[in-house]
Amino acid sequence: MKISSVEALAIRIPVQGKGEDTPPVESHGRYYIDRSAFVSIYSKDIETTVVRIRTDDGTTGYGEAQAPIAPRVCKAIIEDIVRPLVVGRDPFDAEAIWTRCYGAMRERGHPTGFYVDALAGVDIALYDIMGKATGKPAHRLLGGRYRDAVEIYAGIGGTDTQKVADEAAEHVGYGYRALKLHLLLDRDRVVEIVRAVRDRVGPSIQIMVDVHTRHTVTGAIELGRRLEELDVRWLESPTAPEDIPGQAEIARALDMPVAIGEWSRTRYEMREAFERRAFDIVMPDIARTGLTEGKRIAALADTYNIPISPHIGRGGIISVAASVQYSAAIPNFMVLEHSHRDHTIKQAILKTPYGPVNGSFRVTDAPGLGLDISDSALEKYAI
């Protein structure tokens, strides 16, 4: 079996009537950004890069390079740089292929970012092929099944206290036992909203808080101590990603766990953060790391006795399925991120539904990633 073709499709699935309560933003065409802080730019739609790899025996595998903005960047990288290095290889050489491709741009200063995102999409597609070729789910190829269900939490957010509390109660009604609040606000407003949510959902529901790197080290410590009084499960992304010593100081100061890591794509990037104990929970994003490097990160985390809660964000449905396979195949899995409202939209490229039941994804023996992708839908949403 040899790889005969590698394609990349930049995908945009429109999101209509999102109704999200967001802080004041500047609109830039299809993208928007909070005008009050140096934080991430977002798309108004679901955007990502889908990788489609075919072999000479007709097997097709699908992967995803997470690209919540500018998916055509990953498309260009895959088609112009990665494809020549991959065509003609045996898809079962997935780890060797990742290492070969990673080394091809490392000396030129691209050991992370869009380039490694592109490699993740190719790597995931190879596991989908291997699974289909052997009739095995990807988690078996990653080392085996540790669990039969992958627990998830629902991500919600906003700026209006009452609306966030109402949405939290609504999600508990859907069967979620854990909620993550995305709160891009000052400390007092974060505490106000968390208190309102805690009062609404009661003590048995886990609450996590993601502040998207908006705070200083001292400000994050102050916020964390106030959130500890409200029994918050973890504080996520409290300060600038580049400030590893600052992250470590926050983690040491708080009794509550600190969760970071969605921005890091390789074990090389994460090494210093592990060594400094800059977090209590690590959050690799499988559509940024790929399954090959994600498994290596899990092994490193296990060495340091650190649990993993994979990040997904606005990654597409292939990212979700790959993360479920990954979560089933590592010993130190904790809980998986999920977006209830976006999930139906993300499934627009599927022939058959794929989703959770009562707050978890079932781990099945469906081959590869367990998805039934519609090529016609991919073409429909390609840009």
HUKA-V365665 format. One record per backbone hydrogen bond with DSSP energy under -1.0 kcal/mol. CO is the residue of the C=O (numbers start at 0). NH is the residue of the N-H. E is the energy in kcal/mol with one decimal. If there is no record, write none. Layout:
# HUKA-V365665
CO_NH_E, CO_NH_E
This chain:
# HUKA-V365665
1_55_-2.3, 2_87_-2.8, 4_53_-2.1, 6_51_-2.4, 8_49_-2.8, 9_382_-2.6, 10_47_-1.8, 12_45_-2.6, 23_34_-1.5, 25_32_-2.0, 27_30_-1.8, 29_43_-2.5, 30_27_-3.8, 31_41_-3.1, 32_25_-3.1, 36_38_-1.7, 41_31_-2.5, 45_12_-3.1, 47_10_-3.3, 48_64_-2.6, 49_8_-3.0, 50_62_-2.6, 51_6_-2.6, 52_60_-2.8, 53_3_-2.5, 53_4_-1.7, 54_57_-1.9, 58_54_-2.0, 60_52_-2.7, 62_50_-2.6, 64_48_-1.5, 69_72_-1.8, 70_74_-1.7, 71_75_-2.1, 72_76_-2.1, 73_77_-2.6, 74_78_-2.4, 75_79_-2.7, 76_80_-2.3, 76_81_-1.9, 77_82_-3.0, 81_84_-1.1, 82_85_-1.3, 82_86_-2.5, 85_88_-2.3, 88_2_-2.7, 89_92_-2.3, 92_96_-2.9, 93_97_-2.5, 94_98_-2.3, 95_99_-2.5, 96_100_-2.7, 97_101_-2.9, 98_102_-2.2, 101_104_-1.1, 104_109_-1.7, 105_108_-1.8, 112_116_-2.1, 113_117_-2.4, 114_118_-1.7, 115_119_-1.9, 116_120_-1.7, 117_121_-1.7, 118_122_-2.7, 119_123_-2.5, 120_124_-1.8, 121_125_-1.8, 122_126_-1.7, 123_127_-1.9, 124_128_-2.2, 125_129_-2.8, 126_130_-2.3, 127_131_-2.1, 128_132_-2.7, 129_133_-1.7, 130_134_-1.5, 130_135_-1.5, 135_367_-2.7, 136_139_-1.2, 136_140_-1.1, 137_141_-1.4, 138_143_-2.6, 147_362_-2.7, 149_360_-2.3, 150_335_-2.5, 153_179_-2.9, 155_181_-3.0, 159_163_-2.5, 160_164_-2.2, 161_165_-2.4, 162_166_-2.4, 163_167_-2.4, 164_168_-2.1, 165_169_-2.2, 166_170_-2.3, 167_171_-2.0, 168_172_-1.7, 170_175_-1.7, 171_174_-1.3, 176_205_-2.3, 177_153_-2.1, 178_207_-2.7, 179_155_-2.9, 180_209_-2.7, 181_157_-1.1, 182_184_-1.3, 185_189_-2.4, 186_190_-2.5, 187_191_-2.3, 188_192_-2.3, 189_193_-2.6, 190_194_-2.6, 191_195_-1.9, 192_196_-2.4, 193_197_-2.9, 194_198_-2.5, 195_199_-1.7, 196_200_-2.9, 197_201_-2.0, 205_178_-2.6, 206_232_-3.7, 207_180_-3.0, 208_235_-3.3, 209_182_-2.3, 210_213_-1.4, 215_219_-2.6, 216_220_-2.0, 217_221_-2.2, 218_222_-2.5, 219_223_-3.0, 220_224_-2.2, 221_225_-1.6, 222_226_-2.3, 223_227_-2.0, 226_229_-1.3, 226_231_-1.3, 227_230_-1.6, 233_208_-2.3, 234_258_-2.4, 235_210_-2.1, 236_212_-4.1, 237_214_-1.6, 239_242_-1.5, 241_243_-1.7, 242_246_-2.3, 243_247_-2.4, 244_248_-2.0, 245_249_-2.1, 246_250_-2.4, 247_251_-2.2, 248_252_-1.9, 249_253_-1.5, 256_234_-2.2, 257_279_-3.1, 257_280_-1.8, 258_236_-2.3, 259_282_-1.8, 260_263_-1.6, 265_269_-1.6, 266_270_-1.1, 269_273_-2.3, 270_274_-2.6, 271_275_-2.3, 272_277_-2.8, 273_276_-1.3, 280_259_-1.7, 281_308_-2.3, 283_310_-1.9, 284_287_-2.3, 284_288_-2.2, 285_289_-2.4, 286_65_-2.5, 289_293_-1.6, 290_294_-2.1, 291_295_-1.3, 292_296_-2.4, 293_297_-2.2, 294_298_-1.9, 295_299_-2.2, 296_300_-2.9, 297_301_-2.4, 298_302_-1.7, 299_303_-1.3, 300_305_-2.5, 301_304_-1.2, 306_281_-2.1, 307_333_-2.6, 309_336_-1.7, 311_314_-2.1, 315_319_-1.8, 316_320_-2.4, 317_321_-2.6, 318_322_-2.1, 319_323_-1.9, 320_324_-2.2, 321_325_-2.4, 322_326_-2.7, 323_327_-1.8, 325_328_-1.0, 327_145_-3.4, 331_307_-3.0, 335_152_-2.1, 337_154_-2.3, 338_342_-1.3, 341_345_-2.4, 342_346_-1.3, 344_347_-1.8, 346_349_-2.2, 348_373_-3.1, 358_151_-2.1, 359_356_-3.1, 360_149_-2.8, 366_369_-1.7, 367_137_-2.6, 371_350_-3.2, 373_377_-2.0, 374_378_-2.2, 375_379_-1.9, 376_380_-2.1, 380_11_-2.3
